[in-house]
Amino acid sequence: QVQLVESGGGSVQAGGSLRLSCAVSAYRYCMGWFRQGPGKEREGIAHISGDGSTSYADSMKGRFTIYRDNAANTLYLQMNSLKPEDTAKYYCAAKMAPDCRGMYSFWGQGTQVTVSS
C-alpha cells in the first residue's frame, strides 16, 4: 500500500502563491495533482512521469507548475496568481503505469486551499 500525504495548503489572497507538497511512501512512475471545489466534480490539474514529462489541463497552464523530486519521493505543485475560483481541496495521486493519463490507484487525504478576493 502506498501512502501519500499532502501539505502546504492554506488561505491566501487573490494573486498570491502557494506551493503544495506530497510525500509518497514509495516511488511510483506516474504522479498527479487533482482538485475538487465546493459543489464541483474532481478535476485533474497536471501529472508528471518518472522521467519528468508533464501534462497540464488546459485551464491550468501558465499558473501551475508540477514537479517532483524522485530521490525524496516528493511531488510538488507551485501555484501562482491564484484566483478565488482556485479554492478547492487539492489531492495528490500516484500509480505505477506507463500511461499517466486516466485513473490513479493511490490517493492522499487532500489539503485545503482557500483564495479570498
C-alpha positions in Angstrom: 0.0 0.0 0.0 1.3 3.4 -1.0 0.7 6.3 1.3 0.6 9.9 0.2 0.5 12.9 2.5 -0.2 16.4 1.1 0.9 19.7 2.8 1.2 23.3 2.0 -2.4 24.3 1.7 -3.9 27.3 3.4 -5.6 30.7 2.9 -4.2 33.2 0.5 -5.4 36.4 -1.1 -6.1 36.5 -4.8 -2.9 37.0 -6.8 -0.8 35.1 -4.2 1.1 31.9 -4.4 1.3 28.6 -2.7 3.4 25.5 -3.1 1.8 22.2 -2.3 3.9 19.2 -1.4 3.1 15.5 -1.4 5.2 13.0 0.3 4.9 9.5 -1.1 5.9 6.3 0.8 7.2 4.6 -2.3 8.2 5.5 -5.8 5.5 5.5 -8.4 6.1 6.3 -12.1 3.1 8.5 -12.5 2.0 11.2 -10.1 -0.6 13.8 -10.4 -2.5 16.6 -8.7 -6.3 16.9 -8.7 -8.7 19.2 -7.0 -12.3 19.4 -6.0 -14.0 22.7 -5.4 -17.2 23.2 -3.4 -20.1 21.7 -5.4 -17.9 20.7 -8.2 -16.6 17.4 -9.6 -13.0 16.5 -9.1 -10.8 17.7 -11.9 -7.3 16.9 -13.0 -4.6 19.6 -12.8 -1.5 18.0 -14.0 0.5 14.9 -14.0 4.2 14.0 -14.3 6.0 10.8 -15.2 9.1 9.4 -13.6 11.3 10.8 -16.4 9.9 14.3 -15.9 7.4 14.5 -18.7 4.5 16.8 -17.7 0.9 17.4 -18.9 -1.5 20.0 -17.7 -5.2 20.6 -18.0 -5.7 23.5 -20.5 -7.1 25.8 -17.8 -4.1 25.2 -15.5 -1.4 26.0 -18.0 0.7 29.0 -17.2 -0.1 29.5 -13.5 0.5 26.0 -12.1 3.8 24.0 -12.3 4.1 20.4 -11.3 7.5 18.9 -10.5 8.9 16.0 -8.5 12.0 15.0 -6.5 12.4 11.3 -7.2 15.2 10.9 -4.6 12.9 12.3 -1.9 9.7 10.7 -3.3 8.0 14.1 -3.2 5.7 15.7 -5.6 5.1 19.5 -5.8 2.6 21.9 -7.2 3.6 25.5 -7.5 0.6 27.7 -7.8 0.9 31.4 -8.8 -1.6 34.2 -9.5 -4.2 32.4 -7.5 -7.9 33.2 -8.0 -10.9 32.7 -5.8 -12.1 30.0 -8.2 -9.0 28.0 -7.3 -10.5 27.4 -3.9 -10.7 23.7 -3.5 -9.3 20.7 -1.8 -6.2 19.5 -3.6 -5.2 15.9 -3.8 -2.1 14.1 -5.0 -2.3 10.7 -6.6 0.1 8.1 -7.8 0.2 4.9 -9.9 2.8 2.6 -11.4 1.8 2.6 -15.1 3.4 3.7 -18.3 0.5 5.9 -19.2 0.0 8.7 -16.7 -3.5 9.6 -18.0 -6.7 8.1 -16.7 -7.4 6.6 -13.3 -5.0 6.7 -10.4 -4.6 4.0 -7.8 -3.4 5.7 -4.7 -4.6 9.0 -3.2 -3.8 11.3 -0.4 -6.3 12.8 2.0 -6.1 16.3 0.5 -5.1 19.7 1.6 -7.4 22.7 1.5 -6.6 25.8 -0.5 -8.8 28.9 0.0 -8.3 32.0 -2.1 -10.0 35.2 -1.0 -10.8 38.2 -3.2 
